[in-house]
Amino acid sequence: MIGGFDLSMVNWARAQFALTALYHWIFVPLTLGLSLLCAFYESIYIKTGNEEWLRLTKFWMKLFGINFAIGVATGIILEFEFGTNWANYSWMVGDIFGAPLAIEGIAAFFLETTFFAVMFFGWDRVSKRFHLTATWLVAIGSNLSAVWILVANAWMQHPVGMAFNLDKARFEMHNFWDIILSPIAVSKFTHTTSSSFVVASLFVISISSYFLLQKRHLKMAKRSIIVAAVFGLLASLFVGFTGDEAAFEVAQYQPMKLAAFEGLYQGEKGAGLAAAGIVNLSKKVDNDEPPFDFVVRIPGLLSILANRKPDTFVPGINDLVNGNPGEGIMGAAEKIARGRFAIRQLSIYKQAVKTNHPMAASQARVTFNRYKKYLGYGFLSQPKDTVPNVAVSFYSFHLMVFLGTIFIAVFLAFLFFTLRGNIDKQRWLLLPGTIMFVLSIICSQAGWVAAEAGRQPWAIQGLLPVTVARTNLTSGTVQITFFMFLFLFTALLIADLKIMSKQIKLGPEDK
């Protein structure tokens, strides 16, 4: 117990949510990207009338359907966990967080599922163009679902468009458009969806590489690779662009996260970008250990990434924890003191309202509003609590960047040899090509780990720590459900892999 919080329960709840999210995120990127690839393949079929394109469209569509069904199951459980394990979070921000999730369910998900049946069972029941329209609407619906979920997540990273209701002690939405058009929401959507297109493209390339190595379905595999390689290459380049923009937004609104990504403890002007390194696990904010056992930095690049200017100051972890008056950075200790003062003013306000002292209530409201942006800090025990796990943040971020860079080269190689007409003879490329989908999932998961681990200890950045967002459950209760979900999700994943493998071995239907 620390500060009245059962950290054991909080940690188990975090582990359960992370487990559910990571399993769910195995299926989501493939759903987003493969739905569009199916639409591209069917569009080519409608344009050319070539039955070979129809065969490969139906094949990839079956794999999309299998993945979609499993992804829905894990997603439903994920949303329920907000109410079961994070009741205080749901109460304090449900008015804001719930709105985009409701829109996702009512609009996007219904659009997706309505035309899903036509897409799978309407081949001989509707016209070709109507079927193509249904396929595109499923793809659009899938990606619209991502919009609202990512808007909700982006608000947790950068809360805007809301006000704190003192009478109810909760945050309420004031401007819907500020929420959905915040810079973090825009960059998160573009980066996450484009990275999902990369995952789906590598899924197609992996299975097509398997067919080419097996000397089966050669024509279908080559045609699949052409579209996937072009789509994946364009998506990869866009991922790089959106990733740069996302990093810039992180530097502006979550400087501690950026410092953790880079293992930067001491801020500096013209800060270098860590290209690679081995984190010193003994390093803490309150000791003099070196941050790395080994590191290679590119001089000046982090300042350009963070501020769009060379020789500008990038704050490090020490600056953000201890403060740096010369750079206008307030220390965490001062923020904690202000946050606790805001909490006291909230208590005074409620007592004044209860005892019918309007002048005292009005004064407390004014004072609270002056300090309300530090509210979340008032629940932290000490300044170093503001520091996320640096090793997890650093390694997950750099693994994502490293793999993402490799994927550009992979798409270029597959596109080059397929256009030359001898991709089936490039065994050196096809063998690693079969595992590219696995690497893409690792890359995608690493991106989410970096995004979520890097913003700890916050459930809502600067406003609500994870320790306060929890439900008042015992750790034993959460442990039981953790292992239940672990068993369930593992069973679902195994079932998905078995069904997928069986369908891949069967290959596309004969004419």
Secondary structure, DSSP 8 states (H G I E B T S, - for coil): -BTTB-HHHHHHHHHHHHHHHHHHHHHHHHHHHHHHHHHHHHHHHHHH--HHHHHHHHHHHHHHHHHHHHHHHHHHHHHHHHHHH-HHHHHHHHHHHHHHHHHIIIIIHHHHHHHHHHHHH-TTTS-HHHHHHHHHHHHHHHHHHHHHHHHHHHHHHS--SEEEETTTTEEEES-HHHHHT-HHHHHHHHHHHHHHHHHHHHHHHHHHHHHHHTT-SHHHHHHHHHHHHHHHHHHHHHHHHHHHHHHHHHHHH-HHHHHHHHT--S-EET--EEEEEEE-TT--TTS---SEEEEEEETTHHHHHHHSSTT-EE--HHHHHH-BGGGTB--HHHHHHHHHHHHHHHHHHHHHHHTT-HHHHHHHHHHHHHHGGGGGGGG-SSGGGG---HHHHHHHHHHHHHHHHHHHHHHHHHHHHHHHT-GGG-HHHHHHHTTHHHHHHHHHHHHHHHHHHTTTTEEETTTEEHHHHS-S--HHHHHHHHHHHHHHHHHHHHHHHHHHHHHHHH-S---
